[in-house]
């Protein structure tokens, strides 16, 4: 329902008549809750084992120095 309303608003604002609700994926709320629980569990696990994830972007590297 929210996806359909959002698509209609975007269609009107930007004249995007080709945009359809199925182009935007909105997971059900219970899936979002499950995903957030899994993410919290993963963060606690990483913190417990003192694991740090570093991400180095090759795109930004020349810009930063």
The first five atom37 places (N, CA, C, CB, O) and aatype in JSON, in Angstrom:
{
  "aatype": [20, 20, 20, 20, 20, 20, 20, 20, 20, 20, 20, 20, 20, 20, 20, 20, 20, 20, 20, 20, 20, 20, 20, 20, 20, 20, 20, 20, 20, 20, 20, 20, 20, 20, 20, 20, 20, 20, 20, 20, 20, 20, 20, 20, 20, 20, 20, 20, 20, 20, 20, 20, 20, 20, 20, 20, 20, 20, 20, 20, 20, 20, 20, 20, 20],
  "atom_mask": [
    [1, 1, 1, 1, 1],
    [1, 1, 1, 1, 1],
    [1, 1, 1, 1, 1],
    [1, 1, 1, 1, 1],
    [1, 1, 1, 1, 1],
    [1, 1, 1, 1, 1],
    [1, 1, 1, 1, 1],
    [1, 1, 1, 1, 1],
    [1, 1, 1, 1, 1],
    [1, 1, 1, 1, 1],
    [1, 1, 1, 1, 1],
    [1, 1, 1, 1, 1],
    [1, 1, 1, 1, 1],
    [1, 1, 1, 1, 1],
    [1, 1, 1, 1, 1],
    [1, 1, 1, 1, 1],
    [1, 1, 1, 1, 1],
    [1, 1, 1, 1, 1],
    [1, 1, 1, 1, 1],
    [1, 1, 1, 1, 1],
    [1, 1, 1, 1, 1],
    [1, 1, 1, 1, 1],
    [1, 1, 1, 1, 1],
    [1, 1, 1, 1, 1],
    [1, 1, 1, 1, 1],
    [1, 1, 1, 1, 1],
    [1, 1, 1, 1, 1],
    [1, 1, 1, 1, 1],
    [1, 1, 1, 1, 1],
    [1, 1, 1, 1, 1],
    [1, 1, 1, 1, 1],
    [1, 1, 1, 1, 1],
    [1, 1, 1, 1, 1],
    [1, 1, 1, 1, 1],
    [1, 1, 1, 1, 1],
    [1, 1, 1, 1, 1],
    [1, 1, 1, 1, 1],
    [1, 1, 1, 1, 1],
    [1, 1, 1, 1, 1],
    [1, 1, 1, 1, 1],
    [1, 1, 1, 1, 1],
    [1, 1, 1, 1, 1],
    [1, 1, 1, 1, 1],
    [1, 1, 1, 1, 1],
    [1, 1, 1, 1, 1],
    [1, 1, 1, 1, 1],
    [1, 1, 1, 1, 1],
    [1, 1, 1, 1, 1],
    [1, 1, 1, 1, 1],
    [1, 1, 1, 1, 1],
    [1, 1, 1, 1, 1],
    [1, 1, 1, 1, 1],
    [1, 1, 1, 1, 1],
    [1, 1, 1, 1, 1],
    [1, 1, 1, 1, 1],
    [1, 1, 1, 1, 1],
    [1, 1, 1, 1, 1],
    [1, 1, 1, 1, 1],
    [1, 1, 1, 1, 1],
    [1, 1, 1, 1, 1],
    [1, 1, 1, 1, 1],
    [1, 1, 1, 1, 1],
    [1, 1, 1, 1, 1],
    [1, 1, 1, 1, 1],
    [1, 1, 1, 1, 1]
  ],
  "atom_positions": [
    [[0.82, -1.19, 0.0], [0.0, 0.0, 0.0], [0.87, 1.26, 0.0], [-0.93, 0.0, 1.2], [0.64, 2.18, -0.79]],
    [[1.86, 1.29, 0.89], [2.73, 2.47, 0.96], [3.51, 2.64, -0.34], [3.7, 2.36, 2.14], [3.74, 3.76, -0.8]],
    [[3.92, 1.51, -0.92], [4.66, 1.57, -2.18], [3.83, 2.17, -3.29], [5.12, 0.19, -2.58], [4.34, 2.95, -4.09]],
    [[2.55, 1.8, -3.34], [1.66, 2.31, -4.37], [1.47, 3.82, -4.23], [0.3, 1.6, -4.31], [1.51, 4.55, -5.22]],
    [[1.28, 4.29, -3.0], [1.12, 5.73, -2.77], [2.39, 6.5, -3.1], [0.72, 5.99, -1.31], [2.34, 7.58, -3.68]],
    [[3.52, 5.93, -2.74], [4.79, 6.58, -3.04], [5.02, 6.66, -4.54], [5.95, 5.82, -2.37], [5.47, 7.69, -5.05]],
    [[4.7, 5.6, -5.25], [4.86, 5.59, -6.71], [3.96, 6.63, -7.35], [4.55, 4.2, -7.29], [4.39, 7.33, -8.27]],
    [[2.73, 6.75, -6.88], [1.82, 7.75, -7.44], [2.34, 9.17, -7.23], [0.42, 7.62, -6.82], [2.26, 10.01, -8.12]],
    [[2.88, 9.42, -6.03], [3.44, 10.75, -5.74], [4.63, 11.05, -6.64], [3.86, 10.84, -4.27], [4.75, 12.15, -7.18]],
    [[5.51, 10.07, -6.81], [6.69, 10.26, -7.65], [6.27, 10.46, -9.1], [7.64, 9.06, -7.53], [6.86, 11.29, -9.8]],
    [[5.26, 9.71, -9.55], [4.78, 9.86, -10.93], [4.28, 11.28, -11.17], [3.66, 8.86, -11.21], [4.57, 11.88, -12.2]],
    [[3.53, 11.81, -10.21], [2.98, 13.16, -10.37], [4.07, 14.23, -10.29], [1.92, 13.42, -9.3], [4.08, 15.17, -11.09]],
    [[4.99, 14.09, -9.33], [6.02, 15.1, -9.14], [6.99, 15.19, -10.31], [6.79, 14.8, -7.87], [7.35, 16.28, -10.76]],
    [[7.4, 14.04, -10.81], [8.47, 14.02, -11.81], [8.0, 13.55, -13.19], [9.59, 13.14, -11.34], [8.82, 13.33, -14.08]],
    [[6.7, 13.38, -13.36], [6.12, 12.96, -14.64], [6.75, 11.65, -15.12], [6.3, 14.06, -15.69], [7.16, 11.54, -16.28]],
    [[6.82, 10.68, -14.23], [7.39, 9.37, -14.55], [6.26, 8.36, -14.69], [8.41, 8.92, -13.46], [6.02, 7.57, -13.78]],
    [[5.59, 8.37, -15.8], [4.44, 7.49, -16.0], [4.83, 6.03, -16.14], [3.68, 7.92, -17.22], [4.0, 5.15, -15.94]],
    [[6.07, 5.76, -16.49], [6.51, 4.38, -16.66], [6.77, 3.67, -15.33], [7.77, 4.34, -17.52], [6.85, 2.44, -15.29]],
    [[6.91, 4.43, -14.25], [7.23, 3.86, -12.95], [6.05, 3.08, -12.39], [7.66, 4.95, -11.96], [4.93, 3.59, -12.36]],
    [[6.3, 1.86, -11.96], [5.24, 1.0, -11.41], [5.61, 0.59, -9.98], [5.04, -0.27, -12.31], [6.79, 0.59, -9.63]],
    [[4.62, 0.25, -9.15], [4.9, -0.12, -7.76], [5.88, -1.29, -7.64], [3.62, -0.47, -7.05], [6.66, -1.34, -6.69]],
    [[5.85, -2.22, -8.58], [6.76, -3.37, -8.47], [8.22, -2.99, -8.73], [6.34, -4.45, -9.44], [9.12, -3.78, -8.45]],
    [[8.45, -1.79, -9.26], [9.82, -1.33, -9.44], [10.47, -0.99, -8.1], [9.86, -0.12, -10.37], [11.69, -1.02, -7.97]],
    [[9.66, -0.65, -7.12], [10.16, -0.35, -5.78], [9.8, -1.5, -4.86], [9.57, 1.0, -5.24], [8.63, -1.87, -4.76]],
    [[10.77, -2.06, -4.21], [10.53, -3.21, -3.34], [10.41, -2.73, -1.9], [11.66, -4.26, -3.48], [11.32, -2.11, -1.36]],
    [[9.28, -3.02, -1.29], [9.06, -2.69, 0.11], [8.81, -3.99, 0.87], [7.86, -1.7, 0.28], [7.73, -4.57, 0.76]],
    [[9.79, -4.46, 1.64], [9.58, -5.71, 2.38], [8.52, -5.53, 3.46], [10.89, -6.19, 3.01], [8.36, -4.43, 3.99]],
    [[7.8, -6.59, 3.78], [6.8, -6.51, 4.85], [7.46, -6.14, 6.18], [6.04, -7.86, 4.99], [8.63, -6.45, 6.4]],
    [[6.71, -5.47, 7.07], [7.29, -5.02, 8.35], [7.9, -6.15, 9.18], [6.24, -4.34, 9.17], [8.91, -5.94, 9.84]],
    [[7.3, -7.35, 9.15], [7.86, -8.44, 9.96], [9.24, -8.85, 9.44], [6.92, -9.66, 9.96], [10.1, -9.25, 10.22]],
    [[9.47, -8.75, 8.13], [10.8, -9.03, 7.58], [11.8, -7.97, 8.02], [10.75, -9.11, 6.05], [12.96, -8.29, 8.3]],
    [[11.37, -6.72, 8.09], [12.26, -5.65, 8.54], [12.67, -5.87, 9.99], [11.58, -4.28, 8.39], [13.82, -5.65, 10.36]],
    [[11.72, -6.3, 10.81], [12.02, -6.57, 12.21], [13.02, -7.71, 12.34], [10.73, -6.9, 12.99], [13.96, -7.64, 13.13]],
    [[12.82, -8.75, 11.55], [13.73, -9.89, 11.56], [15.13, -9.47, 11.1], [13.19, -11.02, 10.65], [16.14, -9.88, 11.69]],
    [[15.19, -8.65, 10.05], [16.49, -8.18, 9.56], [17.21, -7.33, 10.59], [16.3, -7.38, 8.28], [18.42, -7.45, 10.76]],
    [[16.46, -6.48, 11.3], [17.1, -5.63, 12.3], [17.6, -6.46, 13.48], [16.11, -4.56, 12.8], [18.66, -6.17, 14.03]],
    [[16.85, -7.49, 13.87], [17.32, -8.38, 14.95], [18.6, -9.08, 14.54], [16.24, -9.42, 15.31], [19.54, -9.19, 15.34]],
    [[18.65, -9.56, 13.3], [19.86, -10.23, 12.81], [21.04, -9.27, 12.77], [19.61, -10.82, 11.42], [22.16, -9.65, 13.11]],
    [[20.8, -8.03, 12.37], [21.87, -7.04, 12.3], [22.39, -6.71, 13.7], [21.37, -5.75, 11.61], [23.6, -6.6, 13.89]],
    [[21.49, -6.56, 14.66], [21.9, -6.29, 16.04], [22.72, -7.45, 16.59], [20.66, -6.03, 16.94], [23.73, -7.24, 17.25]],
    [[22.27, -8.67, 16.31], [22.99, -9.87, 16.76], [24.4, -9.91, 16.15], [22.21, -11.15, 16.38], [25.37, -10.21, 16.85]],
    [[24.5, -9.6, 14.87], [25.79, -9.6, 14.2], [26.71, -8.53, 14.79], [25.61, -9.37, 12.69], [27.9, -8.79, 15.0]],
    [[26.18, -7.34, 15.06], [26.99, -6.27, 15.64], [27.52, -6.65, 17.01], [26.18, -4.97, 15.73], [28.68, -6.38, 17.34]],
    [[26.68, -7.29, 17.83], [27.11, -7.73, 19.16], [28.19, -8.79, 19.05], [25.92, -8.27, 19.97], [29.16, -8.79, 19.81]],
    [[28.03, -9.69, 18.09], [29.0, -10.76, 17.88], [30.35, -10.18, 17.44], [28.48, -11.75, 16.82], [31.39, -10.61, 17.93]],
    [[30.32, -9.22, 16.53], [31.56, -8.6, 16.07], [32.25, -7.83, 17.19], [31.29, -7.67, 14.89], [33.47, -7.86, 17.32]],
    [[31.45, -7.15, 18.01], [32.01, -6.38, 19.12], [32.61, -7.32, 20.17], [30.92, -5.49, 19.77], [33.67, -7.03, 20.73]],
    [[31.94, -8.45, 20.42], [32.4, -9.42, 21.41], [33.77, -9.97, 21.01], [31.38, -10.57, 21.56], [34.63, -10.17, 21.87]],
    [[33.97, -10.22, 19.75], [35.23, -10.79, 19.27], [36.21, -9.72, 18.8], [34.96, -11.76, 18.15], [37.26, -10.03, 18.24]],
    [[35.85, -8.47, 19.03], [36.7, -7.32, 18.68], [37.1, -7.36, 17.2], [37.95, -7.3, 19.56], [38.27, -7.2, 16.86]],
    [[36.13, -7.56, 16.35], [36.36, -7.58, 14.91], [35.99, -6.23, 14.34], [35.55, -8.72, 14.22], [34.9, -5.71, 14.59]],
    [[36.9, -5.67, 13.57], [36.64, -4.39, 12.92], [36.7, -4.6, 11.41], [37.66, -3.3, 13.38], [37.63, -5.23, 10.9]],
    [[35.72, -4.09, 10.73], [35.66, -4.21, 9.28], [36.06, -2.87, 8.69], [34.25, -4.65, 8.79], [35.46, -1.84, 9.0]],
    [[37.06, -2.89, 7.84], [37.51, -1.67, 7.18], [37.18, -1.78, 5.7], [39.02, -1.43, 7.4], [37.39, -2.82, 5.07]],
    [[36.67, -0.71, 5.16], [36.3, -0.68, 3.75], [37.13, 0.4, 3.07], [34.78, -0.41, 3.56], [37.15, 1.55, 3.51]],
    [[37.79, 0.02, 2.01], [38.61, 0.98, 1.28], [38.07, 1.07, -0.14], [40.13, 0.57, 1.29], [38.08, 0.08, -0.88]],
    [[37.62, 2.22, -0.5], [37.04, 2.43, -1.82], [38.12, 2.88, -2.79], [35.91, 3.46, -1.76], [38.84, 3.84, -2.54]],
    [[38.22, 2.17, -3.91], [39.2, 2.56, -4.93], [38.74, 3.82, -5.65], [39.4, 1.41, -5.94], [39.56, 4.53, -6.24]],
    [[37.45, 4.1, -5.61], [36.93, 5.29, -6.27], [37.32, 6.56, -5.5], [35.41, 5.2, -6.39], [37.71, 7.55, -6.11]],
    [[37.22, 6.52, -4.17], [37.5, 7.7, -3.36], [38.98, 7.88, -3.05], [36.73, 7.62, -2.08], [39.4, 8.97, -2.68]],
    [[39.77, 6.83, -3.2], [41.18, 6.88, -2.84], [41.93, 8.01, -3.55], [41.83, 5.56, -3.17], [42.67, 8.74, -2.88]],
    [[41.79, 8.19, -4.87], [42.51, 9.3, -5.52], [42.04, 10.68, -5.04], [42.34, 9.21, -7.02], [42.81, 11.64, -5.05]],
    [[40.78, 10.78, -4.63], [40.25, 12.06, -4.18], [40.78, 12.45, -2.81], [38.74, 12.03, -4.15], [41.03, 13.62, -2.53]],
    [[40.95, 11.44, -1.95], [41.38, 11.69, -0.57], [42.89, 11.87, -0.49], [40.93, 10.55, 0.35], [43.39, 12.69, 0.27]],
    [[43.6, 11.11, -1.27], [45.05, 11.29, -1.27], [45.7, 10.02, -1.09], [45.51, 12.23, -0.24], [46.93, 9.96, -1.06]]
  ]
}
